[in-house]
Amino acid sequence: MGRRPHHPKRGSLAYMPRVRAPRPVAHVRAWPVDTSLRLQGIAGYKAGMTHVFTIDDRKGSLTAGQEICIPATAIDVPPLIICGVRLYGETTRGFNTLTEVWAGDLSKDLARLLTLPEKYDQQRALAEAESLIQEGGVADVRVLLHTQPRLSGVPKKKPDIIEVGVGGPSVAEKWGHCKSMLGKQVRAGEVFKEGEHVDVLAITKGKGFQGPVKRWGIKVLPRKQDDGARQVGTLGPWKPTRVMWSVPGPGQMGYHQRTEFNKRILKLGSEGKEVTPSGGFVRYGPVKGDFVLVAGSVPGPTKRLVHLRRAIKQPPGAQILTPVITSVSTVSQQGV
């Protein structure tokens, strides 16, 4: 008898069950604790990837101080409009919405997504919110923002609504800050700085219904298998008399919500031509206005809405150092 070969389990059980996301907009479940009065995130549309030449400023790196080439993702971030403020109360089952205050002048495109009221008494809503703040029953204050896809390369008119947390020392100060921003535009440069680390949340590329070989990476069985080769060798023992949830099987692959932590912002700008390759990004086109250039890859396909959240767990010893970028590649991606 020889030594049993090392055969670790194929695939990770960390993200089970692997089901489709309920909607193409990621749901942010947590926001960092911050005492500064500022928004905790923003959202934009994924345009595509390029590469950047920059000076390596990582301490202890073998290439420290030298020019290196790193991949980067361009995110088209047109100004977002703060359309509402939401007040939350705390219950034994988490937060519960107490009331909302909406801006007086809402965009007509928002009617494509919501049924806008014909008559809205904003002063009454503000008075109700103020009384809740004074009573002390409010646990958190967050803002509602909607995108402006007409200003991006995404071929649609219907905006996307996201909820963003607000940092601050107290609920009353958060409320005052949100009330002052109601109805105004927010740009990416007002929320983040170059060199800052952010978390990226998005829905991954959907790959439909796939078998266990592609979905879990199991071995293709030898030729003499009667029942089939692209399946598991056994579904489990006789007892318990059922198929365990951990057995690799076919099902949905992709279109899952994923979070990538501590992505570094390389560049913030308002002129999209600085990062747009010749002929535009493939399947997206040119970036027209504000953009965020993030180091590395980002979940999801082109045109997918991407959340950028302030890093909830900063890397140890992280400092906000402005990257020294020598050039951004704008070479055509279409072989022109």
C-alpha positions in Angstrom: 0.0 0.0 0.0 1.5 3.3 -1.1 1.0 6.6 0.6 -2.5 8.1 0.0 -2.2 11.0 -2.5 -2.9 14.5 -1.2 -6.2 15.6 -2.6 -7.7 18.6 -0.9 -11.4 19.5 -1.4 -12.1 21.2 -4.7 -13.8 24.6 -4.4 -14.5 26.7 -1.4 -17.5 26.4 0.9 -17.0 30.0 2.2 -19.8 31.4 0.0 -22.7 29.0 0.3 -25.3 28.7 -0.9 -24.2 30.0 -4.3 -27.4 31.6 -5.4 -28.2 34.5 -7.7 -28.1 38.0 -6.2 -31.6 39.5 -5.8 -30.7 42.6 -7.9 -27.8 43.9 -9.9 -27.1 46.6 -7.3 -25.0 45.4 -4.3 -26.4 45.8 -0.8 -23.9 47.2 1.7 -24.5 45.6 5.0 -22.0 47.5 7.2 -20.4 50.9 7.3 -17.1 51.9 9.1 -17.3 53.7 12.4 -16.1 57.3 11.7 -16.2 60.5 13.8 -15.7 62.8 10.9 -18.7 64.4 9.2 -18.5 62.9 5.7 -20.1 60.4 3.4 -18.8 56.8 3.7 -19.1 55.8 0.1 -20.1 56.5 -3.5 -21.0 54.5 -6.6 -20.1 54.4 -10.3 -20.2 52.3 -13.4 -17.3 50.0 -14.3 -15.8 51.2 -17.6 -12.9 48.8 -18.1 -9.3 48.1 -17.3 -6.0 49.7 -18.3 -2.5 49.7 -16.9 -0.6 52.5 -15.0 3.1 53.3 -14.6 3.8 54.5 -11.1 6.6 54.8 -8.6 6.5 52.0 -6.1 6.0 53.6 -2.6 5.5 50.4 -0.6 8.0 50.1 2.2 10.1 46.9 2.1 9.2 46.2 -1.5 12.0 44.8 -3.7 11.1 47.5 -6.3 10.7 50.4 -3.8 11.4 53.7 -5.5 11.4 52.2 -9.0 8.9 52.6 -11.7 6.5 49.7 -11.9 3.5 48.8 -14.1 0.3 47.7 -12.4 -3.2 46.9 -13.7 -6.0 49.3 -12.9 -9.8 49.6 -13.3 -11.5 52.8 -14.5 -14.8 53.5 -12.8 -17.1 56.2 -14.4 -18.5 58.2 -11.5 -20.8 61.0 -12.7 -22.0 63.3 -9.9 -24.6 61.7 -7.6 -27.6 63.6 -6.3 -28.6 63.3 -2.6 -32.4 62.8 -3.0 -33.3 61.8 0.5 -32.3 61.3 4.2 -33.4 58.2 6.1 -33.6 58.0 9.9 -33.3 54.6 11.6 -34.3 53.4 15.0 -32.7 50.4 16.8 -34.8 47.3 17.6 -34.0 43.8 18.8 -33.9 42.7 15.2 -31.6 45.5 13.9 -32.4 48.9 12.4 -36.0 49.9 11.5 -36.8 52.9 9.3 -38.5 55.6 11.3 -39.0 58.3 8.6 -37.6 59.7 5.4 -37.1 63.2 4.1 -37.0 63.7 0.4 -35.6 66.6 -1.6 -38.0 69.1 -3.0 -36.8 69.2 -6.6 -36.4 65.6 -7.7 -35.1 64.6 -11.1 -37.7 63.5 -13.7 -35.7 60.4 -14.5 -36.4 59.2 -10.9 -40.0 58.7 -12.0 -38.7 55.8 -14.2 -37.8 54.0 -10.9 -40.2 55.3 -8.3 -43.7 56.7 -8.2 -43.1 60.3 -7.3 -45.8 62.0 -5.2 -47.7 64.8 -6.8 -47.8 66.9 -3.6 -45.0 66.4 -1.0 -44.9 68.5 2.2 -41.2 68.7 2.9 -41.6 71.0 5.8 -43.8 68.5 7.6 -41.3 65.7 7.0 -38.5 67.9 8.3 -40.5 68.8 11.4 -41.2 65.1 12.1 -37.6 64.2 11.7 -36.5 67.0 14.0 -38.9 65.8 16.7 -37.5 62.3 16.5 -34.0 63.6 16.8 -34.9 65.6 19.9 -36.6 62.7 21.5 -33.5 60.6 21.1 -35.1 57.7 19.4 -32.9 57.8 16.3 -30.0 55.4 16.2 -28.5 56.3 12.8 -28.9 58.7 9.9 -28.1 57.7 6.3 -28.5 59.4 2.9 -30.1 58.2 -0.3 -28.3 59.0 -3.5 -29.3 58.4 -7.1 -27.0 58.1 -10.1 -27.1 60.0 -13.4 -26.6 57.4 -16.1 -27.2 60.0 -18.9 -23.8 61.5 -18.0 -22.0 58.1 -18.2 -21.3 55.6 -21.0 -24.1 53.3 -19.8 -26.9 53.2 -22.4 -29.9 53.7 -20.1 -31.9 56.5 -18.5 -33.3 54.9 -15.4 -31.1 55.9 -12.4 -29.9 53.6 -9.6 -30.6 54.4 -5.9 -28.1 53.6 -3.2 -28.0 54.1 0.5 -24.8 55.5 2.0 -23.7 55.8 5.6 -22.6 59.1 7.1 -19.8 59.5 9.7 -20.1 61.9 12.6 -19.6 62.2 16.4 -23.3 62.2 17.1 -26.7 61.6 15.5 -27.7 65.2 15.8 -24.6 66.4 13.9 -25.1 63.7 11.3 -28.7 64.9 10.8 -27.5 68.6 10.4 -24.9 67.6 7.9 -27.3 65.5 5.9 -30.0 68.2 5.9 -27.5 70.7 4.5 -26.6 68.4 1.6 -30.2 67.4 0.7 -30.8 67.9 -3.0 -27.1 68.7 -3.8 -24.7 66.9 -6.0 -21.7 64.9 -4.7 -18.6 64.1 -6.6 -16.0 61.4 -6.0 -13.3 63.9 -5.2 -15.4 65.2 -2.3 -15.6 61.8 -0.7 -12.2 60.1 -1.3 -8.6 61.1 -1.7 -5.9 59.8 -4.0 -4.0 57.0 -2.3 -6.8 56.1 0.1 -7.9 52.5 0.5 -11.6 51.6 -0.3 -13.7 48.5 -0.3 -15.4 47.5 -3.6 -18.8 45.8 -3.6 -20.4 44.6 -6.8 -22.3 41.7 -8.4 -20.0 39.4 -10.3 -20.4 38.2 -13.9 -23.2 35.8 -14.3 -22.3 32.4 -15.9 -25.7 30.7 -15.6 -26.3 27.1 -14.7 -23.1 25.1 -14.7 -22.0 21.6 -13.9 -19.8 20.5 -10.9 -16.6 20.4 -12.9 -16.7 24.1 -13.9 -18.5 25.2 -10.7 -16.3 23.4 -8.2 -13.3 22.3 -10.1 -13.7 18.5 -9.4 -11.8 15.9 -11.4 -13.2 14.5 -14.7 -13.6 10.8 -14.1 -11.9 8.1 -16.3 -13.4 6.8 -19.5 -14.9 3.6 -18.0 -17.4 5.3 -15.8 -20.9 4.1 -16.8 -23.0 7.0 -15.4 -20.9 9.8 -16.7 -17.5 11.4 -16.3 -18.3 15.1 -15.4 -19.8 14.4 -12.0 -18.8 13.4 -8.5 -17.6 9.9 -7.8 -20.0 9.4 -4.9 -22.8 11.5 -3.5 -21.9 10.4 0.1 -22.2 7.5 2.6 -25.2 5.2 3.2 -25.8 7.0 6.5 -27.0 9.7 6.7 -29.4 8.7 3.9 -29.3 12.1 2.1 -27.0 14.1 0.0 -25.0 16.6 2.2 -24.9 20.2 1.3 -21.1 20.1 1.0 -21.2 17.6 -1.9 -20.2 19.5 -5.2 -23.2 19.7 -7.4 -24.5 21.7 -10.4 -26.3 25.0 -10.0 -26.0 28.7 -10.4 -22.5 30.1 -11.1 -21.7 33.8 -11.0 -24.0 36.8 -10.4 -23.1 36.7 -6.7 -22.4 39.7 -4.5 -18.8 40.0 -3.6 -16.7 42.4 -1.5 -13.0 43.1 -2.2 -11.3 44.9 0.7 -8.6 47.6 0.6 -8.4 48.5 -3.0 -6.1 51.6 -3.4 -7.3 54.7 -5.3 -4.6 55.6 -7.8 -6.2 58.6 -9.4 -9.3 60.9 -9.1 -10.1 63.2 -12.0 -12.8 65.1 -13.8 -11.6 64.7 -17.4 -12.3 61.1 -18.5 -10.0 61.5 -21.6 -7.1 61.1 -19.2 -7.8 57.4 -18.8 -9.9 56.6 -21.9 -8.0 54.5 -24.4 -8.0 55.4 -28.1 -11.4 54.4 -29.5 -12.9 54.1 -26.0 -13.2 51.2 -23.6 -14.4 47.9 -25.2 -18.2 47.5 -24.7 -18.4 50.8 -22.9 -17.0 53.7 -24.9 -15.3 56.9 -23.6 -15.4 58.1 -20.0 -16.9 61.6 -20.3 -16.5 63.2 -16.9 -15.5 62.2 -13.3 -13.7 58.9 -12.8 -11.9 56.8 -10.2 -8.9 54.7 -11.1 -8.6 51.8 -8.7 -5.6 49.4 -8.5 -6.3 45.9 -9.6 -9.5 44.3 -10.8 -13.1 44.9 -9.7 -16.0 42.4 -9.6 -18.6 42.4 -12.3 -18.8 43.0 -16.0 -18.6 46.3 -17.9 -21.4 48.8 -17.1 -22.1 47.1 -13.7 -22.8 49.5 -10.8 -19.9 49.4 -8.3 -20.0 50.6 -4.7 -16.9 52.2 -3.3 -17.0 52.2 0.5 -14.5 53.7 2.9 -12.2 50.9 4.1 -13.9 49.1 7.0 -10.7 47.4 8.1 -7.6 49.3 7.1 -4.4 47.3 6.3 -2.0 47.5 9.3 0.2 50.6 9.1 -1.6 52.0 6.1 -0.9 55.7 5.3 -2.6 57.9 2.7 0.2 58.6 0.3 -0.6 60.2 -3.0 0.6 57.9 -5.8 3.2 59.2 -8.2 1.8 58.2 -11.6 4.2 58.7 -14.5 1.7 57.7 -17.2 -1.7 56.0 -17.8 -1.9 53.8 -20.8 -4.4 55.1 -23.5 -3.4 52.6 -26.2 -6.3 51.4 -28.2 -7.8 48.1 -26.9 -9.4 47.3 -30.3 -6.2 46.7 -32.2 -6.5 50.0 -34.2 
